Structure formats: structure tokens, C-alpha cells
Amino acid sequence: MRYKGLLLLPLMLFIYSCQTMPSKFQPRENKSMAEAEEYINMALRGKDFSTIDTLLMLTEEYFKESSEILKEETARYENELGLYRGGKIKQEPAVPKADHARIINGYKAIIQKYPNKPGMSSALYVLGYALYEQGELEQALKVFEGFTERYKESPYYTEVNFRLGEIYFDTSQFRDAINAYQRILDRPDSIFYEKALYKSGWAYYKMDDYTGAIDLFSRIVDMKGRSGEAADSLAGESFHNIVRSMSRMKSVRDIEDAAAVIKLKSYAPDALLELVRLFVQETRYEEAISTYNIFKALFPDDADLPMLYKEMAGVHEKLSNNEEALTIKELIVANYNPTAKLYAEKYPNGSKEVDRIIAETLLDISKEYHRKGREKNDSGASKKAVKGYEQYLYYFPNSADYKDVNILLAETLFDAKEYADAAVKYEYIMRLYKGRPQGEKAAYAALLAYELIAAQDVKKMEMSAAAVKRIVDYCKIEFSGSAGLENLIYKAADVYARLGYYREAKDIVSPLFKGSSQSYAYKKMGEIYIAEKDTMSAIDAYASALKASNDKDNEARTRLAQLHYMAAVDYIKQGKSKEAAEHYLKVFSFASPYPPPEGDKGGGDIAERSLVNVGQIYIQSGDTAGFKTVIGLIKEYYPHSKWTKALLVEAGKKMEQNSSPAESALLFEEAAKFSQDKQESQQLILAAAGVLERSKEYDRLEALLIKYSSSNEFSLQGKAEALYILGSAQIASGKNKAGKETLTAALKTAKLAGNEPYAARARFKLAEEKTDVFLKQPIEQPFEKSLKAKESLMKEILDDYKYVITNKVAELLPESFYRMGLVFEGFRDALLSSERPADLSKKELEDYNFLLEEKAYPLEEQAVKAYEAGLTASVEYGGNELIQKDIVRLSVLRPAAYKREFDSGGLVPLFMPHGLKGGAKKELLESLKSGRQTPEIYEALGAVFIEEGSLASAAEAYKNAIMIGGLARSMINIGGIYQIQGKEELALKYYKDAEAIEPLNPYLNYNLGVLLLNKTDVKGAAARFKKAAGLNYKNGNVNPAMAKAFLLSGEVDEAINIYRRMAEERPEEASLHKEIGIAYELYKKDYKEALKHYGKYVTLDGKDSEKVKNWIEVVKARAGVN
């Protein structure tokens, strides 16, 4: 029919019909509607309605005019919407839409009145179309479904089915849509065939039936070129839809199956390639890799495979599968490089695109291996990088990157420490880039490579030096006008210097003194002198550099400061402190920059440190005036220096060593002023007090502490400590009353500060004074009054000591228990020795004495407990010097339990051996007769007399040796002679003379140890024996004597170690086990070890076995074992 165009109205009609007109706008009347409506009314009246063609013609005009009106309304709407959004009108315009209600009602009436009239199929179609355009889809659907049932032979049948399919599709009724489309597909000659096939594919896609969708989309693609331009357009879209459908499949296996179905299609490789790229675009990298593997399996000979390989390598990199990416890249290069067999087969005429890919890939591989080699120090990776770069240069000699790759190759060789190959390559690049900056850089790198070659192999120094000359000579010609030539020469000078070719280095630098960079040339010369370890010449060179800059070169100033510092250090090593001090002071003068920054006069840390070093030199040399000058400079230039305080403290310590306590204390006090920390300042004041206390400068100490403890300089804690020291010093100086008052104040202050340890110390000190008074105080008549006073004082003293014990002041615990024992013993002794009443009969006196003894016994028990507790505290808290005191008192009070004897034997001094041969005496006497009276001959003769037992003759010989030459051996041996003779003071004199010469002589220290041990100075003896410990004596008494000294001085572990070593050397010597047992029992309270060694003594049948058996029983009872 000629009205068929009605069925193909533009799609815009549908779009416009969905819009609404602005509320205030009245659209123009549709004139065609009036004509159509008039005709419909006439037809309904039965007039002149022989055919429907006229109505269809009028309806077509109506739809055209409706479309035009909708366009106008839409344009007006868009204009008003812009005004509304711009704020120029207040009410938002309504969206325009078509209204087909009148035409719809008219057609419904016609169809109802003339259901069987010819042409009613067209009227039914128009009705469905109008409803569809109106958006009344349900009614449109009923109309179209009725149409398809009644008019299967109508020419509009396929179009109506298509519209039915569209409605079903738009309402997500995809199965019904497919059925509607299928009715079209049953008529292949329909103009809607391709569209129905296409939309069927989409319906399957919407139902997640991707296999069905691919099948339908593939049919469209297969029709390309056979069904016209519209079909070709759908074929292009369908190709992409095949890819999209495959991308939505649930598993790789599904994709693999789908690919297998389309494998033989010409577009299959392209589809898989596009699928790979879609996955990459969507960051679905794992699926991209799987699809890539499918592609390789299906199309192993595809010409695009190299490109795909490269893309997949990129995917692996995005997944951080760098090793896999590298493997793929290596595969690309192996299979498709210009020399590969596969490349020749696939690209007999070559392929620029493949060559580009291989070049890029090979560079990527090489750079990656280069990075690995450099960052991970992986020599294997570096070798692969080198190989890759070399392959690139071989495959692509005409590449634009050829020169740059040469540079990369050289850098890789250098990083891989293949310096010889790197040097050759850099020289090649130097010539390759002749006259250009890259050439200069290569020359510079070549110099560095040759330097390292020589560093690895000294035999190649000469070769490297020759290479440096060759490079410099070349560059002087080819880069003569370059600004970088001087830098290259300076680098060459550095290399010469590092190779030890100092003369050559200086030769190439010295001509530059006349150039524009004169100052820099002198500085470079200075660096060469530094490398040559010629500090003084380096100083001269840098001084010239500074002069050339008119004293403005701060780098030269800094280096001069450093060089003078180095010179000072060298002089210190040589023991030339005066010269060192001069250079340190020059450091100070050069360290400040020019011009000095505002507010900075000091020159930085090196200058400050130099002044400090000068100060230390002056401290050690005793140059008080110089030290004061330096301190003045530091105060002026570095008022907040951390070193000032340290210097003053060091000087303070030195002054104390030099027996200048007053000066030392002043320095500590001065140091306190420089501390920013109140606590530290307080400690420095207390350190000053300590100096004065040790030197017994009690008046100065009192003045110092009164000054500070009464000020705000001290915290409450610090005041407690200061008052304690002050009170102790006052008592030591005989100011007992003032001392007690101060200690009482210290006690109160410590309690106020919550410092219980110092409160305990103050009470202990006060208790010491009370104890001394208590022990001297007798019990006199009247007895009751005197006894009560003594008891009261005892209770007060014991309370003081108990306070110390309760607060566990570790260093005072052992002595507190010991003094408690003395107090108990003192009270007992006072009771027993108290004055008896004069009028007692003999019987009454006996009863009186018995009562006193009965009262005294518990005091003795208390004393024993105190001493035992003191012994335990000494072991636990390290009160070594009190262990022996406790044991001595316990051995008196409880001899059976505590009296133990050591078998250390008689101790005698040792003589230093001389190593004389037999018959030496005759030769020595003859030498003296001939006039050869040397100290060595007299000393040797003394040794002969000692061997003969003629001690008096030996003493005379040693005196002569000492008179002539002052030999230490003679002094030690004559001291030993006097010690044996009991002349200990005379012996001590000679020992002291020997000590001035050889203070660490082990024979000297052993003999002094024996002497001090005999004088019961066990602590001094132990210290001497420690110094003598290195000697391997043959005298069997040496080690027992040392052990006894250590034991008696409280160094129990040291003593036990000596005993154990002796027991290992002499396992059958019973006495050693007795000594070890005593040490463990009394000094360590380790009863298990004591029983073990006492038992060993008895087993070895020691001479005192019976006595030791009794000890074993005592120890068992004490340990609570059977």
C-alpha cells in the first residue's frame, strides 16, 4: 500500500512522545487531527466509507504534523529549561509529550463498527502503533497479539512481530521476545530479519545464555557483505557482542568452548584478541592471561602473536608477575628476533612492526636485568643485561637508539664490576660522541673505570695510568673548547692520585693555576697532597686557594680548618702537644665562614671541638693560664656549648688527681653553672663536695653546701643528700654537735622529700655516733638508773639500724647488722663488767653474778643472730669487707659453728730469677777485679749469692747495682731479702722505688701482697695479688695466699675460682677441699657445695678429718639435712 510509510515513522517521534510541554505553553492545534477526526465521524455515521485508504492517508498526515509540533514544543521546553536553571523564571517547565488519545479513540470505534471490513488489519496496526507511541504498552501488546493471531498473511505481520518483540524486550520478557523474533526469522525474506536475529542475540545475552547469544551474533557476522549496508552495520556490532558475550561467561572453560565453536570463522582470532584487550581494559588480568593461552593454543601461527605476547607481558607486570612477564618477553625475542627461524618463515620480507616490538622488548629485558643486577648485586642478572644490550646492537645497528644502548651497555658492565670491558666501551662511546657532552661523560666514566681496575689489581696500575694519559690527551684535542674539560682533567688528577701517581696528578693540575678557576686548582692540588698524606703541603695549597679568592672561599676555609685539625691530631700522636695546640687554635680561626652569618661568631662544631681539645691539652699539661683563656673563648663564642661543662669537669678531676682539691671543687662548681639541667647542676655541686670530703677540706665543704642547700638551686631530694654529706663532714671534722643537728635536718628533709634511702643513711650516721657513745658507756651505781639509761640508748640505736634494714639500703645493710651485734655484745659486756654493790656477801655476790649472766646470755644470742644476718646480707648485697668481721665475731661467740682454720702455709717473698749458667760466680768476680763494675754484673752476683743462701752478701751486691744503675730487679730482690729478715719498712722502701720504674712487675706486686697480708691489710693484699696474677709461679704457696687474701677481703668468687683451679691441678690435695668448703659454708652460705668439699676432704683423709667431720654435722644441722 502507498501508506506503508506510516509504519516507518522516524524514531524521534517515539522520543518526543515521552516528553511533557511547559505548563504555561499552549501548543498549536494539529489541523490534520481535525480532518482525520471528521472523516472518522463520517465513517461512523455510515457515509462514504467504502475503503480505509483515505483514513490511513489522513492518519499519516496527522502523525507527521504531530512530530513537527512535538519538535517545536521540545525546542521551546529546552529554552525555558535554560531560563529556569539560570534563575530567570521560577517555575520549572513541564516536559512535552505527544497526545494521541483522539486518534486512538477514533480507530477503536472504527474497528469496533467495521471488524470485518477489508483493510481492518491496517487499522488495527495503526491503533497498536499509536498506543505504543503513547506509552500504553499493555494495550499496544494486546492489539499486536490480536493482530498476529488474525492476520498471519498480512504484509505487516513481521513488523508487528518485531514491535511485539521490542515490547517484550523492553519489559524484560526475553523468552516471549525471542518467540516474537523467531516468527520473523521463519520468514528470511523479511526486511526485519537481520534486526530480529540481532535482537534475539541480545535477548539470549540478557538471559545470561551467552552461548546462544554468540550463535546468533555469529550468524549476523557471517552475513556481512551479503545483505546490505544496514546488515553490515549490525555485523560490526555483533562482532563486538560476541566478544562481550564471551567476556561474561562464568569460566575459562566456557570461553575455551565458545572459542572452539568459532575457531574456523575468519574473525575468530580478532575476537579473541579483542577479548584479551577487553579483559585488560576491565583489569581482569587473570582472565586476560587465560584467553591469551587459548589464543596461543588455537592459533599458534598467527601473525599477530608477537604483539599479543607483548601485551600479555604487560598484563603480567600489572599483576606484579614480573618474572612471568620477563619469561614471555624472552620468548618473544627468542622466537621473533631478526635471526630466528620462525621470523624468517613468518616474515620472509621482514616486518617493521615485529622489529619494533623486538627492539622495545629486548631493551625492556635488558633494563630489567640491569636493574636487578644493580639493586640486588646479582652478577647473573648483570650478565643477562649485558647479553641483551649486545644482542640489540647486533640486531639493530641502524637503530636511532644505537648510541644510547652503547651507553647502557657500558653502565651495565660498570655496575657488574666488569671494569675492563666497561672502560673499553666508554672509550668507544667517547669517540662515538666526539665533541659532544655525551663523549665527555663517557671519558669521565672511563677514567673512573680505570681507577677501579687498578684498585682490583695493583699489577694493572701502570696500564690504568697509561689509559688516563691517553684519555686526557684525546680530550684536550677533541674537547678543547668545552667548558667541561677542566672537570675532566680534575677527575684524571683524582684517578692519578688514587693510583699513587702523585707527580702526574700535580703535573696536569698545575697549569690550571693560571686559569680562571685558580682557587679551585689550588684546592685540587691540596686534595692531591692530602692523598699523598702530606698535610702541611696541603695546608699551603689551600692557603693559596684562599688567598686567590681574597679570603672569600668558604670551602677553602673549611678545608683549612679540617687540615689544621688533622695536623693537630698527628702532633698529638707524636706526643707534641704544644704544636697540636697551635693547630687547634688555627682551626678556630679558619672555621668561621666569610662573611660570618649574623649572630654566629664561632665557626661551627669543628672550631668548638678544637677549642675543647686545646683545653684538654692544657688540662693534661697543667697550663692553668692557657686553660682559663680557652674557657674564656668558649664562653664568649659558644655560651651554650655542651663541651664547656665537660671540660670543667675533666679539669676538676685532673686537679683532684694533682692534689689541688680546692681548685678542683671550684671547677666542678663552675661546671654546674653551665648545666641547663637542674638535677645535673645539683650533682656537679655534690661532686665538688665529694672532692672536698675526700681531701678532708671540711671547712670549704661546709661553706659550699651551706651556700647551695639553703638556696633554690637544690631540689628537696638534693637538699637531703647535701645535708647528709655536710653532717657527715662536720662529725668527721670534730663538730659533733653541729653534725648531729645537720644530720637530723637531713633526716627530716629526706622524709619530707619521700627519700627513704637518704633518711635511712642519716639515721645510720646518727646511730654510728650513738653506738660509739654506747660502747664506751659503763653501767655504774646506782645500777638501776644506769641500766635503764643504757637500755634506753640501746633501744634507740637498734631502732635506727632497724629503720635502715627495713628500707633495704643495700650498702648499709651488712654494717647495720654488724653494728647491732656490737651493740648487743657491748650491752652484754657492760652488764658482766658492771660495778657490784659493795655490801654483798659471798653467797649474795654469786647469786648476783648468776643473775647478770642469765640476763647477758640472751644478748649474746641476739648478737649471734645479728652477725649471721649480717653475713647473709653481705653475701646477698655485696658487703665484702664485712664478711670477715662477722665471721671473726661469730667464731668467738660460736667457735664450734664458725671457727675454721685455713692451711695457707708460711708466706715468703719471691726473688726475680736471673737465668745464670753454672760457674758464673767466678767469671763475675773476675769481671769486677778487672774494673768492669756494671749494675748488671752486681745484679747477677746478687742472684748467685741468693742461690748460695748468702742473703747479706746478696744485699750488698744489689745495693751496688742500685747505686750504679737503679735496676728494678735489684730493688725487688733486696726488698725480698729485707722482708725475709723482718725489716718490713726497709723492704717497703725498696719496693716503692721499684714501683716507680716497673709498676706492673708481677714479682713486685706479689711480694707487696705478701707483706700487706702479713700486716692484715687484706684489701691491699688482694689488689696487689690481682696485679701479680699473670705470673706462673712454681712456689706452691702463691695461689693459696692469693685465695686467702681475696677471701678475707670479701672477693669470695675470685677466691673460690683460684681454689678450684688448684684442685683441678692437684686433685689429691685434701687441704684445698677444706678451703673451698669453708668458703662455701661461711662466705657463700652454699651448704650443699660446702658438704660436697668437706666430704671430699674426709675421703682424701685430710689431717684434720675428725674436726672436719664435726663441721659436716654442724653444716647439716644448719642446712636442715640428715
WOVEN-V907523 format. One record per residue. N is the residue number from 0. RES is the residue in three letters. SS is DSSP state (a for helix, b for strand, c for the rest). Layout:
n res ss
N RES SS
N RES SS
This chain:
n res ss
0 MET c
1 ARG c
2 TYR c
3 LYS a
4 GLY a
5 LEU a
6 LEU a
7 LEU a
8 LEU c
9 PRO c
10 LEU a
11 MET a
12 LEU a
13 PHE a
14 ILE a
15 TYR a
16 SER c
17 CYS c
18 GLN c
19 THR c
20 MET c
21 PRO c
22 SER c
23 LYS c
24 PHE c
25 GLN c
26 PRO c
27 ARG c
28 GLU c
29 ASN c
30 LYS a
31 SER a
32 MET a
33 ALA a
34 GLU a
35 ALA a
36 GLU a
37 GLU a
38 TYR a
39 ILE a
40 ASN a
41 MET a
42 ALA a
43 LEU a
44 ARG c
45 GLY c
46 LYS c
47 ASP c
48 PHE c
49 SER c
50 THR c
51 ILE c
52 ASP a
53 THR a
54 LEU a
55 LEU a
56 MET a
57 LEU a
58 THR a
59 GLU a
60 GLU a
61 TYR a
62 PHE a
63 LYS a
64 GLU a
65 SER a
66 SER a
67 GLU a
68 ILE a
69 LEU a
70 LYS a
71 GLU a
72 GLU a
73 THR a
74 ALA a
75 ARG a
76 TYR a
77 GLU a
78 ASN a
79 GLU a
80 LEU a
81 GLY a
82 LEU a
83 TYR a
84 ARG a
85 GLY c
86 GLY c
87 LYS c
88 ILE c
89 LYS c
90 GLN c
91 GLU c
92 PRO c
93 ALA c
94 VAL c
95 PRO c
96 LYS c
97 ALA c
98 ASP c
99 HIS c
100 ALA a
101 ARG a
102 ILE a
103 ILE a
104 ASN a
105 GLY a
106 TYR a
107 LYS a
108 ALA a
109 ILE a
110 ILE a
111 GLN a
112 LYS a
113 TYR c
114 PRO c
115 ASN c
116 LYS c
117 PRO c
118 GLY c
119 MET a
120 SER a
121 SER a
122 ALA a
123 LEU a
124 TYR a
125 VAL a
126 LEU a
127 GLY a
128 TYR a
129 ALA a
130 LEU a
131 TYR a
132 GLU a
133 GLN a
134 GLY c
135 GLU c
136 LEU a
137 GLU a
138 GLN a
139 ALA a
140 LEU a
141 LYS a
142 VAL a
143 PHE a
144 GLU a
145 GLY a
146 PHE a
147 THR a
148 GLU a
149 ARG a
150 TYR c
151 LYS c
152 GLU c
153 SER c
154 PRO c
155 TYR c
156 TYR a
157 THR a
158 GLU a
159 VAL a
160 ASN a
161 PHE a
162 ARG a
163 LEU a
164 GLY a
165 GLU a
166 ILE a
167 TYR a
168 PHE a
169 ASP a
170 THR c
171 SER c
172 GLN c
173 PHE a
174 ARG a
175 ASP a
176 ALA a
177 ILE a
178 ASN a
179 ALA a
180 TYR a
181 GLN a
182 ARG a
183 ILE a
184 LEU a
185 ASP c
186 ARG c
187 PRO c
188 ASP c
189 SER c
190 ILE c
191 PHE c
192 TYR a
193 GLU a
194 LYS a
195 ALA a
196 LEU a
197 TYR a
198 LYS a
199 SER a
200 GLY a
201 TRP a
202 ALA a
203 TYR a
204 TYR a
205 LYS a
206 MET c
207 ASP c
208 ASP c
209 TYR a
210 THR a
211 GLY a
212 ALA a
213 ILE a
214 ASP a
215 LEU a
216 PHE a
217 SER a
218 ARG a
219 ILE a
220 VAL a
221 ASP a
222 MET c
223 LYS c
224 GLY c
225 ARG c
226 SER c
227 GLY c
228 GLU a
229 ALA a
230 ALA a
231 ASP a
232 SER a
233 LEU a
234 ALA a
235 GLY a
236 GLU a
237 SER a
238 PHE a
239 HIS a
240 ASN a
241 ILE a
242 VAL a
243 ARG a
244 SER a
245 MET a
246 SER a
247 ARG c
248 MET c
249 LYS c
250 SER c
251 VAL a
252 ARG a
253 ASP a
254 ILE a
255 GLU a
256 ASP a
257 ALA a
258 ALA a
259 ALA a
260 VAL a
261 ILE a
262 LYS c
263 LEU c
264 LYS c
265 SER c
266 TYR c
267 ALA a
268 PRO a
269 ASP a
270 ALA a
271 LEU a
272 LEU a
273 GLU a
274 LEU a
275 VAL a
276 ARG a
277 LEU a
278 PHE a
279 VAL a
280 GLN a
281 GLU c
282 THR c
283 ARG c
284 TYR a
285 GLU a
286 GLU a
287 ALA a
288 ILE a
289 SER a
290 THR a
291 TYR a
292 ASN a
293 ILE a
294 PHE a
295 LYS a
296 ALA a
297 LEU a
298 PHE c
299 PRO c
300 ASP c
301 ASP c
302 ALA c
303 ASP c
304 LEU a
305 PRO a
306 MET a
307 LEU a
308 TYR a
309 LYS a
310 GLU a
311 MET a
312 ALA a
313 GLY a
314 VAL a
315 HIS a
316 GLU a
317 LYS a
318 LEU c
319 SER c
320 ASN c
321 ASN a
322 GLU a
323 GLU a
324 ALA a
325 LEU a
326 THR a
327 ILE a
328 LYS a
329 GLU a
330 LEU a
331 ILE a
332 VAL a
333 ALA a
334 ASN a
335 TYR a
336 ASN c
337 PRO c
338 THR c
339 ALA c
340 LYS a
341 LEU a
342 TYR a
343 ALA a
344 GLU a
345 LYS a
346 TYR c
347 PRO c
348 ASN c
349 GLY c
350 SER c
351 LYS a
352 GLU a
353 VAL a
354 ASP a
355 ARG a
356 ILE a
357 ILE a
358 ALA a
359 GLU a
360 THR a
361 LEU a
362 LEU a
363 ASP a
364 ILE a
365 SER a
366 LYS a
367 GLU a
368 TYR a
369 HIS a
370 ARG a
371 LYS a
372 GLY a
373 ARG a
374 GLU a
375 LYS a
376 ASN c
377 ASP c
378 SER a
379 GLY a
380 ALA a
381 SER a
382 LYS a
383 LYS a
384 ALA a
385 VAL a
386 LYS a
387 GLY a
388 TYR a
389 GLU a
390 GLN a
391 TYR a
392 LEU a
393 TYR a
394 TYR a
395 PHE c
396 PRO c
397 ASN c
398 SER c
399 ALA c
400 ASP c
401 TYR a
402 LYS a
403 ASP a
404 VAL a
405 ASN a
406 ILE a
407 LEU a
408 LEU a
409 ALA a
410 GLU a
411 THR a
412 LEU a
413 PHE a
414 ASP a
415 ALA c
416 LYS c
417 GLU c
418 TYR a
419 ALA a
420 ASP a
421 ALA a
422 ALA a
423 VAL a
424 LYS a
425 TYR a
426 GLU a
427 TYR a
428 ILE a
429 MET a
430 ARG a
431 LEU a
432 TYR c
433 LYS c
434 GLY c
435 ARG c
436 PRO a
437 GLN a
438 GLY a
439 GLU a
440 LYS a
441 ALA a
442 ALA a
443 TYR a
444 ALA a
445 ALA a
446 LEU a
447 LEU a
448 ALA a
449 TYR a
450 GLU a
451 LEU a
452 ILE a
453 ALA a
454 ALA a
455 GLN a
456 ASP c
457 VAL a
458 LYS a
459 LYS a
460 MET a
461 GLU a
462 MET a
463 SER a
464 ALA a
465 ALA a
466 ALA a
467 VAL a
468 LYS a
469 ARG a
470 ILE a
471 VAL a
472 ASP a
473 TYR a
474 CYS a
475 LYS a
476 ILE a
477 GLU a
478 PHE c
479 SER c
480 GLY c
481 SER c
482 ALA c
483 GLY c
484 LEU a
485 GLU a
486 ASN a
487 LEU a
488 ILE a
489 TYR a
490 LYS a
491 ALA a
492 ALA a
493 ASP a
494 VAL a
495 TYR a
496 ALA a
497 ARG a
498 LEU a
499 GLY c
500 TYR c
501 TYR a
502 ARG a
503 GLU a
504 ALA a
505 LYS a
506 ASP a
507 ILE a
508 VAL a
509 SER a
510 PRO a
511 LEU a
512 PHE a
513 LYS a
514 GLY c
515 SER c
516 SER c
517 GLN a
518 SER a
519 TYR a
520 ALA a
521 TYR a
522 LYS a
523 LYS a
524 MET a
525 GLY a
526 GLU a
527 ILE a
528 TYR a
529 ILE a
530 ALA a
531 GLU c
532 LYS c
533 ASP c
534 THR a
535 MET a
536 SER a
537 ALA a
538 ILE a
539 ASP a
540 ALA a
541 TYR a
542 ALA a
543 SER a
544 ALA a
545 LEU a
546 LYS a
547 ALA a
548 SER c
549 ASN c
550 ASP c
551 LYS c
552 ASP c
553 ASN a
554 GLU a
555 ALA a
556 ARG a
557 THR a
558 ARG a
559 LEU a
560 ALA a
561 GLN a
562 LEU a
563 HIS a
564 TYR a
565 MET a
566 ALA a
567 ALA a
568 VAL a
569 ASP a
570 TYR a
571 ILE a
572 LYS a
573 GLN c
574 GLY c
575 LYS c
576 SER a
577 LYS a
578 GLU a
579 ALA a
580 ALA a
581 GLU a
582 HIS a
583 TYR a
584 LEU a
585 LYS a
586 VAL a
587 PHE a
588 SER a
589 PHE a
590 ALA c
591 SER c
592 PRO c
593 TYR c
594 PRO c
595 PRO c
596 PRO c
597 GLU c
598 GLY c
599 ASP c
600 LYS c
601 GLY c
602 GLY c
603 GLY a
604 ASP a
605 ILE a
606 ALA a
607 GLU a
608 ARG a
609 SER a
610 LEU a
611 VAL a
612 ASN a
613 VAL a
614 GLY a
615 GLN a
616 ILE a
617 TYR a
618 ILE a
619 GLN a
620 SER a
621 GLY c
622 ASP c
623 THR a
624 ALA a
625 GLY a
626 PHE a
627 LYS a
628 THR a
629 VAL a
630 ILE a
631 GLY a
632 LEU a
633 ILE a
634 LYS a
635 GLU a
636 TYR a
637 TYR c
638 PRO c
639 HIS c
640 SER c
641 LYS a
642 TRP a
643 THR a
644 LYS a
645 ALA a
646 LEU a
647 LEU a
648 VAL a
649 GLU a
650 ALA a
651 GLY a
652 LYS a
653 LYS a
654 MET a
655 GLU a
656 GLN a
657 ASN c
658 SER c
659 SER c
660 PRO a
661 ALA a
662 GLU a
663 SER a
664 ALA a
665 LEU a
666 LEU a
667 PHE a
668 GLU a
669 GLU a
670 ALA a
671 ALA a
672 LYS a
673 PHE c
674 SER c
675 GLN c
676 ASP c
677 LYS a
678 GLN a
679 GLU a
680 SER a
681 GLN a
682 GLN a
683 LEU a
684 ILE a
685 LEU a
686 ALA a
687 ALA a
688 ALA a
689 GLY a
690 VAL a
691 LEU a
692 GLU a
693 ARG a
694 SER c
695 LYS c
696 GLU c
697 TYR a
698 ASP a
699 ARG a
700 LEU a
701 GLU a
702 ALA a
703 LEU a
704 LEU a
705 ILE a
706 LYS a
707 TYR a
708 SER a
709 SER c
710 SER c
711 ASN c
712 GLU c
713 PHE c
714 SER c
715 LEU a
716 GLN a
717 GLY a
718 LYS a
719 ALA a
720 GLU a
721 ALA a
722 LEU a
723 TYR a
724 ILE a
725 LEU a
726 GLY a
727 SER a
728 ALA a
729 GLN a
730 ILE a
731 ALA a
732 SER c
733 GLY c
734 LYS c
735 ASN a
736 LYS a
737 ALA a
738 GLY a
739 LYS a
740 GLU a
741 THR a
742 LEU a
743 THR a
744 ALA a
745 ALA a
746 LEU a
747 LYS a
748 THR a
749 ALA a
750 LYS a
751 LEU a
752 ALA a
753 GLY c
754 ASN c
755 GLU a
756 PRO a
757 TYR a
758 ALA a
759 ALA a
760 ARG a
761 ALA a
762 ARG a
763 PHE a
764 LYS a
765 LEU a
766 ALA a
767 GLU a
768 GLU a
769 LYS a
770 THR a
771 ASP a
772 VAL a
773 PHE a
774 LEU a
775 LYS a
776 GLN c
777 PRO c
778 ILE c
779 GLU c
780 GLN c
781 PRO c
782 PHE a
783 GLU a
784 LYS a
785 SER a
786 LEU a
787 LYS a
788 ALA a
789 LYS a
790 GLU a
791 SER a
792 LEU a
793 MET a
794 LYS a
795 GLU a
796 ILE a
797 LEU a
798 ASP a
799 ASP a
800 TYR a
801 LYS a
802 TYR a
803 VAL a
804 ILE a
805 THR a
806 ASN c
807 LYS c
808 VAL c
809 ALA a
810 GLU a
811 LEU a
812 LEU a
813 PRO a
814 GLU a
815 SER a
816 PHE a
817 TYR a
818 ARG a
819 MET a
820 GLY a
821 LEU a
822 VAL a
823 PHE a
824 GLU a
825 GLY a
826 PHE a
827 ARG a
828 ASP a
829 ALA a
830 LEU a
831 LEU a
832 SER c
833 SER c
834 GLU c
835 ARG c
836 PRO c
837 ALA c
838 ASP c
839 LEU c
840 SER c
841 LYS a
842 LYS a
843 GLU a
844 LEU a
845 GLU a
846 ASP a
847 TYR a
848 ASN a
849 PHE a
850 LEU a
851 LEU a
852 GLU a
853 GLU a
854 LYS a
855 ALA a
856 TYR a
857 PRO a
858 LEU a
859 GLU a
860 GLU a
861 GLN a
862 ALA a
863 VAL a
864 LYS a
865 ALA a
866 TYR a
867 GLU a
868 ALA a
869 GLY a
870 LEU a
871 THR a
872 ALA a
873 SER a
874 VAL a
875 GLU a
876 TYR a
877 GLY c
878 GLY c
879 ASN a
880 GLU a
881 LEU a
882 ILE a
883 GLN a
884 LYS a
885 ASP a
886 ILE a
887 VAL a
888 ARG a
889 LEU a
890 SER a
891 VAL a
892 LEU a
893 ARG c
894 PRO a
895 ALA a
896 ALA a
897 TYR a
898 LYS c
899 ARG c
900 GLU c
901 PHE c
902 ASP c
903 SER c
904 GLY c
905 GLY c
906 LEU c
907 VAL c
908 PRO c
909 LEU c
910 PHE c
911 MET c
912 PRO c
913 HIS c
914 GLY c
915 LEU c
916 LYS c
917 GLY c
918 GLY c
919 ALA a
920 LYS a
921 LYS a
922 GLU a
923 LEU a
924 LEU a
925 GLU a
926 SER a
927 LEU a
928 LYS a
929 SER c
930 GLY c
931 ARG c
932 GLN c
933 THR c
934 PRO a
935 GLU a
936 ILE a
937 TYR a
938 GLU a
939 ALA a
940 LEU a
941 GLY a
942 ALA a
943 VAL a
944 PHE a
945 ILE a
946 GLU a
947 GLU a
948 GLY c
949 SER c
950 LEU a
951 ALA a
952 SER a
953 ALA a
954 ALA a
955 GLU a
956 ALA a
957 TYR a
958 LYS a
959 ASN a
960 ALA a
961 ILE a
962 MET a
963 ILE a
964 GLY a
965 GLY c
966 LEU c
967 ALA a
968 ARG a
969 SER a
970 MET a
971 ILE a
972 ASN a
973 ILE a
974 GLY a
975 GLY a
976 ILE a
977 TYR a
978 GLN a
979 ILE a
980 GLN c
981 GLY c
982 LYS c
983 GLU a
984 GLU a
985 LEU a
986 ALA a
987 LEU a
988 LYS a
989 TYR a
990 TYR a
991 LYS a
992 ASP a
993 ALA a
994 GLU a
995 ALA a
996 ILE a
997 GLU c
998 PRO c
999 LEU c
1000 ASN c
1001 PRO a
1002 TYR a
1003 LEU a
1004 ASN a
1005 TYR a
1006 ASN a
1007 LEU a
1008 GLY a
1009 VAL a
1010 LEU a
1011 LEU a
1012 LEU a
1013 ASN a
1014 LYS c
1015 THR c
1016 ASP c
1017 VAL a
1018 LYS a
1019 GLY a
1020 ALA a
1021 ALA a
1022 ALA a
1023 ARG a
1024 PHE a
1025 LYS a
1026 LYS a
1027 ALA c
1028 ALA c
1029 GLY c
1030 LEU c
1031 ASN c
1032 TYR c
1033 LYS c
1034 ASN c
1035 GLY c
1036 ASN a
1037 VAL a
1038 ASN a
1039 PRO a
1040 ALA a
1041 MET a
1042 ALA a
1043 LYS a
1044 ALA a
1045 PHE a
1046 LEU a
1047 LEU a
1048 SER c
1049 GLY c
1050 GLU c
1051 VAL a
1052 ASP a
1053 GLU a
1054 ALA a
1055 ILE a
1056 ASN a
1057 ILE a
1058 TYR a
1059 ARG a
1060 ARG a
1061 MET a
1062 ALA a
1063 GLU a
1064 GLU a
1065 ARG c
1066 PRO c
1067 GLU c
1068 GLU c
1069 ALA a
1070 SER a
1071 LEU a
1072 HIS a
1073 LYS a
1074 GLU a
1075 ILE a
1076 GLY a
1077 ILE a
1078 ALA a
1079 TYR a
1080 GLU a
1081 LEU a
1082 TYR a
1083 LYS a
1084 LYS c
1085 ASP c
1086 TYR a
1087 LYS a
1088 GLU a
1089 ALA a
1090 LEU a
1091 LYS a
1092 HIS a
1093 TYR a
1094 GLY a
1095 LYS a
1096 TYR a
1097 VAL a
1098 THR a
1099 LEU c
1100 ASP c
1101 GLY c
1102 LYS c
1103 ASP c
1104 SER a
1105 GLU a
1106 LYS a
1107 VAL a
1108 LYS a
1109 ASN a
1110 TRP a
1111 ILE a
1112 GLU a
1113 VAL a
1114 VAL a
1115 LYS a
1116 ALA a
1117 ARG a
1118 ALA a
1119 GLY c
1120 VAL c
1121 ASN c
